[in-house]
């Protein structure tokens, strides 16, 4: 039995704020966008390296306040880049966890939490 790649869906409510956070601050790129019509909710895919996320404005696609863990071997470099960005809504720090990992948590504008995990 095989399993494929997992792609979390995170709820978003505002296209401009989603772009500001995921693209301008975190450094994800937009892979594609979809709307059924120009005035309907946006569904888009963003990615950075092997990490892929779906962001949806559609009611019922996901629950605000979700959390995802994203493993990285470049936690310190990511932290340095995010600190240098001086994003006005978040200044995440790295914590040493009791279970042996180093983690940096940052909340998006919609209450979703991204936890970047290093060794």
C-alpha contacts under 8 A as a table, 3 or more apart, distances in Angstrom:
res1	aa1	res2	aa2	distance
7	X	52	X	5.87
7	X	53	X	5.59
7	X	54	X	6.81
8	X	52	X	7.71
8	X	53	X	5.51
8	X	54	X	6.17
8	X	68	X	7.57
9	X	53	X	6.22
9	X	54	X	4.60
9	X	55	X	5.72
9	X	56	X	6.82
9	X	61	X	7.20
9	X	62	X	6.16
10	X	53	X	7.36
10	X	54	X	6.17
10	X	55	X	4.97
10	X	56	X	6.24
10	X	61	X	7.93
10	X	62	X	5.74
10	X	63	X	7.18
10	X	64	X	7.18
10	X	66	X	7.08
10	X	112	X	7.02
11	X	55	X	5.83
11	X	56	X	5.05
11	X	57	X	6.00
11	X	58	X	7.61
11	X	61	X	6.94
11	X	62	X	5.15
11	X	63	X	6.02
11	X	64	X	5.48
11	X	110	X	7.07
11	X	112	X	7.69
12	X	15	X	7.53
12	X	18	X	6.81
12	X	55	X	6.04
12	X	56	X	5.52
12	X	57	X	5.02
12	X	64	X	7.59
12	X	110	X	5.79
13	X	18	X	7.93
13	X	56	X	7.85
13	X	57	X	5.30
13	X	110	X	6.86
14	X	17	X	5.45
14	X	18	X	6.14
14	X	57	X	7.51
15	X	18	X	5.08
15	X	19	X	6.19
15	X	42	X	7.38
16	X	19	X	5.22
16	X	20	X	6.12
17	X	20	X	4.98
17	X	21	X	6.15
17	X	109	X	6.85
18	X	21	X	5.28
18	X	22	X	5.85
18	X	23	X	7.74
18	X	108	X	7.90
18	X	109	X	7.28
19	X	22	X	5.41
19	X	23	X	5.15
19	X	24	X	6.55
20	X	23	X	5.85
20	X	24	X	4.90
20	X	25	X	6.26
21	X	24	X	5.87
21	X	25	X	4.95
21	X	26	X	6.24
21	X	108	X	6.67
21	X	109	X	7.42
22	X	25	X	5.95
22	X	26	X	5.07
22	X	27	X	6.30
22	X	28	X	5.57
22	X	29	X	7.94
22	X	46	X	7.73
23	X	26	X	5.80
23	X	27	X	4.75
23	X	28	X	4.68
23	X	29	X	5.79
23	X	30	X	7.34
24	X	27	X	5.75
24	X	28	X	7.73
25	X	82	X	6.85
25	X	85	X	6.73
25	X	87	X	6.65
26	X	82	X	6.84
27	X	48	X	7.08
28	X	46	X	5.84
28	X	47	X	5.15
28	X	48	X	4.84
29	X	46	X	5.38
29	X	47	X	5.47
29	X	48	X	6.43
30	X	33	X	7.60
30	X	44	X	7.32
30	X	45	X	6.02
30	X	46	X	4.47
30	X	47	X	6.65
31	X	44	X	7.52
31	X	45	X	5.45
31	X	46	X	5.49
31	X	47	X	6.83
32	X	44	X	5.67
32	X	45	X	5.54
32	X	46	X	7.48
33	X	42	X	6.93
33	X	43	X	5.84
33	X	44	X	4.20
33	X	45	X	6.54
34	X	42	X	5.95
34	X	43	X	5.22
34	X	44	X	6.09
35	X	38	X	6.40
35	X	40	X	6.00
35	X	41	X	6.11
35	X	42	X	5.21
35	X	43	X	6.48
36	X	40	X	6.26
36	X	41	X	7.82
37	X	40	X	5.34
41	X	56	X	7.55
41	X	57	X	5.12
41	X	58	X	5.69
42	X	56	X	6.08
42	X	57	X	5.41
42	X	58	X	7.17
43	X	54	X	7.13
43	X	55	X	5.78
43	X	56	X	4.46
43	X	57	X	6.26
43	X	58	X	7.31
44	X	54	X	5.67
44	X	55	X	5.37
44	X	56	X	6.56
45	X	52	X	7.01
45	X	53	X	5.79
45	X	54	X	4.50
45	X	55	X	6.31
46	X	52	X	5.88
46	X	53	X	5.42
46	X	54	X	6.36
46	X	55	X	7.65
47	X	50	X	7.15
47	X	51	X	5.48
47	X	52	X	4.35
47	X	53	X	6.21
48	X	51	X	5.33
48	X	52	X	6.71
49	X	52	X	8.00
51	X	70	X	7.30
56	X	61	X	6.67
56	X	62	X	7.54
57	X	61	X	7.90
58	X	61	X	5.75
59	X	62	X	7.45
60	X	63	X	7.31
63	X	66	X	6.22
64	X	110	X	6.24
64	X	111	X	5.80
64	X	112	X	5.91
65	X	110	X	7.16
65	X	111	X	4.54
65	X	112	X	4.30
65	X	113	X	6.74
66	X	111	X	7.34
66	X	112	X	4.80
66	X	113	X	6.21
67	X	112	X	5.66
67	X	113	X	4.48
67	X	114	X	5.77
67	X	115	X	7.28
68	X	113	X	6.46
68	X	114	X	5.19
68	X	115	X	6.12
69	X	114	X	6.13
69	X	115	X	4.71
69	X	116	X	5.92
69	X	117	X	6.65
70	X	114	X	7.13
70	X	115	X	6.00
70	X	116	X	4.77
70	X	117	X	5.88
71	X	116	X	5.79
71	X	117	X	4.64
71	X	118	X	6.05
72	X	75	X	5.91
72	X	116	X	6.63
72	X	117	X	5.93
72	X	118	X	5.43
73	X	118	X	5.76
73	X	119	X	7.41
74	X	77	X	5.34
74	X	78	X	6.19
74	X	118	X	7.24
75	X	78	X	5.14
75	X	79	X	6.05
75	X	103	X	7.91
75	X	104	X	7.80
75	X	116	X	7.04
75	X	117	X	7.01
75	X	118	X	5.65
76	X	79	X	5.03
76	X	80	X	6.13
77	X	80	X	5.07
77	X	81	X	6.21
78	X	81	X	5.11
78	X	82	X	6.14
79	X	82	X	5.18
79	X	83	X	6.00
79	X	92	X	7.46
79	X	93	X	7.16
79	X	94	X	7.45
79	X	104	X	7.68
80	X	83	X	5.13
80	X	84	X	6.10
81	X	84	X	5.15
81	X	85	X	6.25
82	X	85	X	5.07
82	X	86	X	6.95
82	X	87	X	7.51
82	X	91	X	7.47
82	X	92	X	7.74
83	X	86	X	5.64
83	X	87	X	7.76
83	X	91	X	6.32
83	X	92	X	7.48
86	X	91	X	7.21
87	X	90	X	5.82
87	X	91	X	6.91
88	X	91	X	7.73
90	X	106	X	6.88
90	X	107	X	7.60
91	X	106	X	7.96
92	X	104	X	6.28
92	X	105	X	6.32
92	X	106	X	5.82
93	X	104	X	5.70
93	X	105	X	7.45
94	X	102	X	6.43
94	X	103	X	5.39
94	X	104	X	4.57
94	X	105	X	7.74
95	X	102	X	5.49
95	X	103	X	5.27
95	X	104	X	6.36
96	X	100	X	6.97
96	X	101	X	6.08
96	X	102	X	4.48
96	X	103	X	6.53
97	X	100	X	5.57
97	X	101	X	5.39
97	X	102	X	5.85
97	X	103	X	7.02
98	X	101	X	7.49
100	X	119	X	7.20
101	X	117	X	6.70
101	X	118	X	5.96
101	X	119	X	4.88
102	X	117	X	5.96
102	X	118	X	5.18
102	X	119	X	5.70
103	X	115	X	6.43
103	X	116	X	5.62
103	X	117	X	4.58
103	X	118	X	6.19
104	X	115	X	5.59
104	X	116	X	5.14
104	X	117	X	6.62
105	X	113	X	6.59
105	X	114	X	5.65
105	X	115	X	4.23
105	X	116	X	6.22
106	X	113	X	5.71
106	X	114	X	5.43
106	X	115	X	6.48
107	X	110	X	7.73
107	X	111	X	5.82
107	X	112	X	5.47
107	X	113	X	4.31
107	X	114	X	6.15
108	X	111	X	5.64
108	X	112	X	5.40
108	X	113	X	6.34
108	X	114	X	7.57
109	X	112	X	7.48
